């Protein structure tokens, strides 16, 4: 729990709130589980213990709230587990008094959780002994958004509460541009494809996400940069930030991310020269207004060496080997009119 300058512990409001949207028809326990990424049993327990209210009133798990209703969930305090400060090297591409931007390597989990209490990005950030926004709690200190464990690339971290609030609002209002490089199996029907399909936790496997009519809205714009024999190199632009969004959207149209074993793209690793447990997805381009000064921030991350070698193997283009940034060579950073 955060500590005030005078040493007094300050209580953090852990209440999660959301408004029931059209299409959210269903029982309260199912709705809470879907919107808060919980199991239905966890949601039912919260409801049974009086931690869930609809319009200020406690309701039963079977209650069906109407669109427009305000739901509040008083989340319990997490089990105490210290977040260790660890001396883990990080590649920092930008840092000032308000924020820093990290180029996260593949294989690094973003925040501590059961099964990954050490070696995470937050552990590494703590090890730098720099201030971090407390808004996300100790285990998610400074995190404004996240990347999957095996996705590499740019991730912004807030040092101050002000930066955290401004950046979170900018992401919600789609004023933060996040573009990913993805290699997808097969070939898109057109050079530009938009996938606008809601996403929710997979009812059969809580480790996966899935397209679901009652899920949260999600939109991704895909632009083909190059067409190779067995796959396409794409630029993916997020309009929302759902868990596994790009991977789920591409799999839903029959073109899973190369190397993505969770969503059907994990085969033929030798053909694409990918190491085990690695998928071809990289957060390469991040643009936003600085939360304090308003100055435009334009940050880029070249393909890491493993993805660079994979792209060379797939493309068979000698010029890619010599070019310092294959993404620039292929027009990834070109601003569209």
VODREN-272742 format. One record per residue (C-alpha): residue number from 1; x, y, z; residue in one letter. Coordinates in steps of 0.02 Angstrom, whole numbers. Layout:
N
(marse NUM, (X, Y, Z), 'A') ...
***
This chain:
337
(marse 1, (0, 0, 0), 'X') (marse 2, (71, 174, -44), 'X') (marse 3, (146, 276, 97), 'X') (marse 4, (120, 464, 117), 'X') (marse 5, (270, 582, 142), 'X') (marse 6, (235, 583, 330), 'X') (marse 7, (240, 395, 337), 'X') (marse 8, (53, 365, 353), 'X') (marse 9, (-18, 227, 244), 'X') (marse 10, (-141, 293, 117), 'X') (marse 11, (-288, 184, 72), 'X') (marse 12, (-302, 152, -115), 'X') (marse 13, (-477, 148, -187), 'X') (marse 14, (-488, -25, -266), 'X') (marse 15, (-665, -4, -329), 'X') (marse 16, (-685, -52, -512), 'X') (marse 17, (-829, 34, -603), 'X') (marse 18, (-909, 10, -773), 'X') (marse 19, (-1069, 51, -864), 'X') (marse 20, (-1175, -87, -939), 'X') (marse 21, (-1171, -68, -1128), 'X') (marse 22, (-1299, -123, -1258), 'X') (marse 23, (-1263, -304, -1296), 'X') (marse 24, (-1207, -340, -1117), 'X') (marse 25, (-1368, -436, -1086), 'X') (marse 26, (-1349, -574, -960), 'X') (marse 27, (-1331, -618, -777), 'X') (marse 28, (-1235, -504, -660), 'X') (marse 29, (-1105, -636, -615), 'X') (marse 30, (-1068, -671, -798), 'X') (marse 31, (-1056, -485, -838), 'X') (marse 32, (-938, -447, -693), 'X') (marse 33, (-828, -596, -739), 'X') (marse 34, (-816, -539, -920), 'X') (marse 35, (-785, -355, -888), 'X') (marse 36, (-657, -382, -748), 'X') (marse 37, (-571, -535, -823), 'X') (marse 38, (-621, -646, -677), 'X') (marse 39, (-688, -822, -667), 'X') (marse 40, (-875, -838, -644), 'X') (marse 41, (-844, -915, -472), 'X') (marse 42, (-740, -764, -420), 'X') (marse 43, (-875, -646, -481), 'X') (marse 44, (-1010, -743, -390), 'X') (marse 45, (-909, -736, -229), 'X') (marse 46, (-891, -547, -242), 'X') (marse 47, (-1079, -531, -270), 'X') (marse 48, (-1123, -648, -126), 'X') (marse 49, (-1012, -550, -4), 'X') (marse 50, (-1094, -385, -50), 'X') (marse 51, (-949, -313, -146), 'X') (marse 52, (-1049, -281, -306), 'X') (marse 53, (-1183, -148, -324), 'X') (marse 54, (-1290, -97, -472), 'X') (marse 55, (-1347, 83, -462), 'X') (marse 56, (-1295, 84, -280), 'X') (marse 57, (-1395, -73, -234), 'X') (marse 58, (-1334, -249, -199), 'X') (marse 59, (-1412, -377, -316), 'X') (marse 60, (-1409, -566, -337), 'X') (marse 61, (-1294, -656, -457), 'X') (marse 62, (-1442, -695, -570), 'X') (marse 63, (-1495, -512, -583), 'X') (marse 64, (-1493, -445, -762), 'X') (marse 65, (-1440, -261, -764), 'X') (marse 66, (-1509, -149, -901), 'X') (marse 67, (-1398, -52, -1022), 'X') (marse 68, (-1341, 111, -944), 'X') (marse 69, (-1335, 41, -767), 'X') (marse 70, (-1181, 84, -665), 'X') (marse 71, (-1093, -65, -585), 'X') (marse 72, (-967, -45, -443), 'X') (marse 73, (-856, -187, -383), 'X') (marse 74, (-759, -164, -221), 'X') (marse 75, (-608, -273, -253), 'X') (marse 76, (-528, -351, -98), 'X') (marse 77, (-351, -311, -47), 'X') (marse 78, (-230, -427, -137), 'X') (marse 79, (-132, -554, -38), 'X') (marse 80, (26, -474, 28), 'X') (marse 81, (174, -519, -80), 'X') (marse 82, (325, -405, -87), 'X') (marse 83, (377, -337, -256), 'X') (marse 84, (565, -358, -258), 'X') (marse 85, (682, -229, -331), 'X') (marse 86, (797, -322, -450), 'X') (marse 87, (950, -266, -547), 'X') (marse 88, (887, -317, -719), 'X') (marse 89, (955, -217, -868), 'X') (marse 90, (825, -124, -969), 'X') (marse 91, (836, -33, -1134), 'X') (marse 92, (765, 141, -1102), 'X') (marse 93, (728, 237, -1262), 'X') (marse 94, (663, 393, -1174), 'X') (marse 95, (657, 458, -995), 'X') (marse 96, (613, 620, -908), 'X') (marse 97, (536, 674, -742), 'X') (marse 98, (361, 618, -794), 'X') (marse 99, (384, 455, -888), 'X') (marse 100, (498, 330, -970), 'X') (marse 101, (478, 219, -1122), 'X') (marse 102, (553, 44, -1114), 'X') (marse 103, (596, -69, -1260), 'X') (marse 104, (539, -233, -1181), 'X') (marse 105, (623, -394, -1238), 'X') (marse 106, (522, -548, -1282), 'X') (marse 107, (507, -671, -1139), 'X') (marse 108, (491, -539, -1002), 'X') (marse 109, (327, -536, -905), 'X') (marse 110, (268, -358, -873), 'X') (marse 111, (211, -369, -691), 'X') (marse 112, (223, -492, -546), 'X') (marse 113, (84, -620, -527), 'X') (marse 114, (69, -801, -468), 'X') (marse 115, (202, -901, -556), 'X') (marse 116, (303, -745, -599), 'X') (marse 117, (346, -654, -439), 'X') (marse 118, (519, -604, -498), 'X') (marse 119, (609, -561, -659), 'X') (marse 120, (469, -450, -722), 'X') (marse 121, (475, -276, -796), 'X') (marse 122, (406, -202, -634), 'X') (marse 123, (542, -290, -534), 'X') (marse 124, (670, -212, -652), 'X') (marse 125, (590, -40, -638), 'X') (marse 126, (594, -53, -448), 'X') (marse 127, (778, -97, -461), 'X') (marse 128, (815, 70, -544), 'X') (marse 129, (764, 162, -383), 'X') (marse 130, (665, 291, -481), 'X') (marse 131, (490, 354, -437), 'X') (marse 132, (341, 263, -514), 'X') (marse 133, (157, 309, -515), 'X') (marse 134, (67, 214, -376), 'X') (marse 135, (-102, 214, -464), 'X') (marse 136, (-94, 34, -523), 'X') (marse 137, (-42, -34, -353), 'X') (marse 138, (126, -102, -301), 'X') (marse 139, (129, -246, -425), 'X') (marse 140, (84, -134, -574), 'X') (marse 141, (171, 25, -522), 'X') (marse 142, (186, 147, -667), 'X') (marse 143, (106, 33, -797), 'X') (marse 144, (-9, 128, -915), 'X') (marse 145, (-29, -17, -1037), 'X') (marse 146, (47, -189, -1059), 'X') (marse 147, (127, -307, -1184), 'X') (marse 148, (112, -496, -1189), 'X') (marse 149, (259, -594, -1120), 'X') (marse 150, (322, -649, -1291), 'X') (marse 151, (286, -484, -1379), 'X') (marse 152, (433, -365, -1387), 'X') (marse 153, (438, -177, -1407), 'X') (marse 154, (390, -8, -1337), 'X') (marse 155, (295, 15, -1175), 'X') (marse 156, (265, 181, -1085), 'X') (marse 157, (283, 192, -895), 'X') (marse 158, (219, 337, -790), 'X') (marse 159, (329, 407, -652), 'X') (marse 160, (198, 525, -581), 'X') (marse 161, (12, 511, -544), 'X') (marse 162, (-20, 659, -660), 'X') (marse 163, (67, 574, -806), 'X') (marse 164, (-23, 411, -770), 'X') (marse 165, (-196, 492, -771), 'X') (marse 166, (-163, 595, -927), 'X') (marse 167, (-89, 450, -1024), 'X') (marse 168, (-226, 328, -972), 'X') (marse 169, (-357, 454, -1028), 'X') (marse 170, (-265, 481, -1193), 'X') (marse 171, (-262, 293, -1226), 'X') (marse 172, (-448, 279, -1186), 'X') (marse 173, (-484, 422, -1306), 'X') (marse 174, (-374, 344, -1442), 'X') (marse 175, (-248, 486, -1440), 'X') (marse 176, (-100, 370, -1416), 'X') (marse 177, (-41, 289, -1578), 'X') (marse 178, (21, 110, -1553), 'X') (marse 179, (79, 18, -1708), 'X') (marse 180, (145, -159, -1713), 'X') (marse 181, (242, -258, -1842), 'X') (marse 182, (163, -430, -1867), 'X') (marse 183, (202, -574, -1982), 'X') (marse 184, (42, -670, -2020), 'X') (marse 185, (19, -837, -2106), 'X') (marse 186, (-62, -832, -2278), 'X') (marse 187, (-117, -677, -2371), 'X') (marse 188, (-248, -546, -2330), 'X') (marse 189, (-387, -523, -2456), 'X') (marse 190, (-341, -339, -2474), 'X') (marse 191, (-194, -226, -2432), 'X') (marse 192, (-296, -142, -2296), 'X') (marse 193, (-411, -238, -2181), 'X') (marse 194, (-502, -180, -2025), 'X') (marse 195, (-558, -308, -1897), 'X') (marse 196, (-694, -240, -1782), 'X') (marse 197, (-746, -386, -1672), 'X') (marse 198, (-777, -389, -1482), 'X') (marse 199, (-659, -489, -1373), 'X') (marse 200, (-688, -579, -1208), 'X') (marse 201, (-604, -711, -1102), 'X') (marse 202, (-626, -884, -1181), 'X') (marse 203, (-762, -973, -1082), 'X') (marse 204, (-674, -1142, -1106), 'X') (marse 205, (-495, -1088, -1072), 'X') (marse 206, (-462, -939, -957), 'X') (marse 207, (-285, -921, -1027), 'X') (marse 208, (-353, -875, -1198), 'X') (marse 209, (-460, -736, -1268), 'X') (marse 210, (-594, -758, -1401), 'X') (marse 211, (-713, -666, -1515), 'X') (marse 212, (-878, -651, -1420), 'X') (marse 213, (-1035, -552, -1460), 'X') (marse 214, (-1049, -499, -1278), 'X') (marse 215, (-864, -455, -1266), 'X') (marse 216, (-784, -284, -1258), 'X') (marse 217, (-772, -184, -1419), 'X') (marse 218, (-606, -203, -1509), 'X') (marse 219, (-542, -135, -1674), 'X') (marse 220, (-377, -160, -1764), 'X') (marse 221, (-324, -88, -1932), 'X') (marse 222, (-204, -196, -2032), 'X') (marse 223, (-98, -133, -2178), 'X') (marse 224, (2, -254, -2284), 'X') (marse 225, (180, -193, -2308), 'X') (marse 226, (249, -344, -2401), 'X') (marse 227, (182, -507, -2471), 'X') (marse 228, (298, -657, -2462), 'X') (marse 229, (274, -835, -2520), 'X') (marse 230, (193, -902, -2361), 'X') (marse 231, (147, -748, -2261), 'X') (marse 232, (117, -559, -2254), 'X') (marse 233, (210, -427, -2157), 'X') (marse 234, (80, -313, -2079), 'X') (marse 235, (70, -150, -1984), 'X') (marse 236, (-64, -165, -1850), 'X') (marse 237, (-138, -6, -1777), 'X') (marse 238, (-238, -23, -1616), 'X') (marse 239, (-399, 73, -1585), 'X') (marse 240, (-423, -18, -1419), 'X') (marse 241, (-311, -117, -1305), 'X') (marse 242, (-389, -284, -1265), 'X') (marse 243, (-284, -430, -1204), 'X') (marse 244, (-207, -524, -1353), 'X') (marse 245, (-306, -410, -1471), 'X') (marse 246, (-197, -419, -1626), 'X') (marse 247, (-169, -605, -1607), 'X') (marse 248, (-354, -644, -1583), 'X') (marse 249, (-409, -530, -1726), 'X') (marse 250, (-286, -605, -1850), 'X') (marse 251, (-331, -782, -1799), 'X') (marse 252, (-516, -740, -1819), 'X') (marse 253, (-491, -700, -2003), 'X') (marse 254, (-386, -855, -2036), 'X') (marse 255, (-213, -773, -2031), 'X') (marse 256, (-135, -807, -1859), 'X') (marse 257, (26, -724, -1807), 'X') (marse 258, (177, -827, -1859), 'X') (marse 259, (243, -923, -1710), 'X') (marse 260, (86, -897, -1604), 'X') (marse 261, (53, -1069, -1531), 'X') (marse 262, (-95, -1007, -1428), 'X') (marse 263, (-198, -954, -1578), 'X') (marse 264, (-147, -1075, -1714), 'X') (marse 265, (9, -999, -1791), 'X') (marse 266, (145, -1098, -1705), 'X') (marse 267, (196, -1222, -1841), 'X') (marse 268, (338, -1222, -1968), 'X') (marse 269, (463, -1131, -1856), 'X') (marse 270, (610, -1191, -1961), 'X') (marse 271, (533, -1115, -2116), 'X') (marse 272, (522, -944, -2033), 'X') (marse 273, (681, -963, -1928), 'X') (marse 274, (593, -921, -1763), 'X') (marse 275, (659, -983, -1595), 'X') (marse 276, (545, -1082, -1479), 'X') (marse 277, (409, -988, -1383), 'X') (marse 278, (424, -834, -1492), 'X') (marse 279, (293, -757, -1603), 'X') (marse 280, (321, -623, -1734), 'X') (marse 281, (240, -473, -1651), 'X') (marse 282, (336, -315, -1607), 'X') (marse 283, (275, -148, -1538), 'X') (marse 284, (382, -43, -1655), 'X') (marse 285, (305, 131, -1656), 'X') (marse 286, (231, 235, -1515), 'X') (marse 287, (170, 415, -1535), 'X') (marse 288, (80, 526, -1410), 'X') (marse 289, (78, 700, -1335), 'X') (marse 290, (189, 720, -1182), 'X') (marse 291, (74, 722, -1029), 'X') (marse 292, (156, 876, -952), 'X') (marse 293, (217, 982, -1098), 'X') (marse 294, (105, 924, -1240), 'X') (marse 295, (258, 903, -1350), 'X') (marse 296, (240, 768, -1484), 'X') (marse 297, (330, 606, -1440), 'X') (marse 298, (379, 491, -1584), 'X') (marse 299, (472, 335, -1527), 'X') (marse 300, (528, 188, -1633), 'X') (marse 301, (603, 17, -1602), 'X') (marse 302, (691, -78, -1743), 'X') (marse 303, (655, -263, -1757), 'X') (marse 304, (753, -364, -1628), 'X') (marse 305, (882, -481, -1700), 'X') (marse 306, (776, -640, -1690), 'X') (marse 307, (633, -561, -1788), 'X') (marse 308, (754, -479, -1909), 'X') (marse 309, (829, -649, -1950), 'X') (marse 310, (656, -722, -1970), 'X') (marse 311, (604, -584, -2090), 'X') (marse 312, (761, -609, -2193), 'X') (marse 313, (727, -797, -2202), 'X') (marse 314, (547, -771, -2256), 'X') (marse 315, (579, -630, -2379), 'X') (marse 316, (737, -691, -2463), 'X') (marse 317, (784, -509, -2500), 'X') (marse 318, (971, -475, -2484), 'X') (marse 319, (941, -288, -2459), 'X') (marse 320, (855, -325, -2293), 'X') (marse 321, (1014, -400, -2222), 'X') (marse 322, (1115, -242, -2249), 'X') (marse 323, (981, -115, -2201), 'X') (marse 324, (993, -53, -2019), 'X') (marse 325, (804, -54, -2000), 'X') (marse 326, (705, -173, -2114), 'X') (marse 327, (542, -94, -2056), 'X') (marse 328, (595, 75, -2123), 'X') (marse 329, (651, -7, -2286), 'X') (marse 330, (477, -85, -2305), 'X') (marse 331, (382, 77, -2267), 'X') (marse 332, (322, 36, -2092), 'X') (marse 333, (344, 216, -2030), 'X') (marse 334, (266, 298, -2181), 'X') (marse 335, (128, 417, -2127), 'X') (marse 336, (-31, 383, -2223), 'X') (marse 337, (-137, 525, -2289), 'X') 
***
